[in-house]
């Protein structure tokens, strides 16, 4: 678990060194634009090497600094580990684990299991299927090394095919790429279905305490866009037929129409789609608990205790559902919760309260 964090030169945050030795949950209160989200961002960077808010690393560096540093001490079993993430104003990043420079951010997952949820968490399930796929792929590549390898190869070949389609490449070359895509698509879909099944099992148990939902059944259903079939074992034959018959059309529009890069999934509670038949509040609860389920699955891989960063994530929830949800989170993760609502402090059964004011973290 994370025991200490040190931050310097990150956005508007004042330099601080926070000891978390006896703190499992944090409640950070503050008005808007005081630095609450920046504090969560620093924790996320420590566990992931990147920001959950911007794809531009240099944006996290304070205007008056050439770099920002986030450091932490992590205890796993009886061993202490130290992580330092240094981000320069030119976008360059250095990550040191136990004083050794590492090249891949995935190395951090062995030490910290952190995810970030903002009030916009609903966007994952109310916007496009592309948004959901990216969110799922981000988790799945951390959860399964095999998935990461298959996805990387699939994305490489689909990129080659789209390039050939735009340039009116030869039919023989496109056919060769299609044969590769058929095998890769089959492997990718099988792994997605398997991982969604793992999430399904954990999520079902997490939803049980919500008596108003009366969850009798839960199914996360994988949706193959653009064509239907009943058995994943038929996938190759069905996809091959679609790709062969649509080559002329794909050339005309310049990109591939069929495959897992267009797929989606749905969540059914008692055989009804959460996205289409349940309230925004229920969708928010499910959205949060999916992340908890993913963190618990990552814990099973790396044995790293989950930490969930919540940035006003409980918006639109009534007090009773907030209490039930917070109780579930407290039992399954370490929570850092930021809010402008002072009454939310009553949701915690334990933990430490802080005030964020002008970039300074103050003990409550």
Buried (B, 14 or more C-beta within 10 A) or exposed (E): BBBBBBBBBBBEBBEBEBEBEEBBBBBBBBEEEBBBBBBBBBBBBBBBBBBBBEEEBBEBBBEEBEBBBBBBBBBBEEEEBBBBBBBBBEEEBBBBBEEEEBEEBBBBBBBBBBBBBBBBBBBBBBEEBEEBBEBBBEBBBBBBEEBBEBBEBBBEBBEBBBEBBEEEBEEEEBEBBBEBBBBBBBBBBBBBBEBBEBBBEBBBBBBEEBEEBEBEEBBBEBEBBEEEEEEEEEBBEBBBEBBEEBBEEBBEEEEBBBBBBBBBBBBBBEEEEBBEEBEEBBBBBBBBBBBBBBBBBBBEBBEBBBBBBBBBBBBEBEEEBBBBBBBBBBEBBBBBBBBEEEEBBEBBEEBBBBBBBEBBBBEE
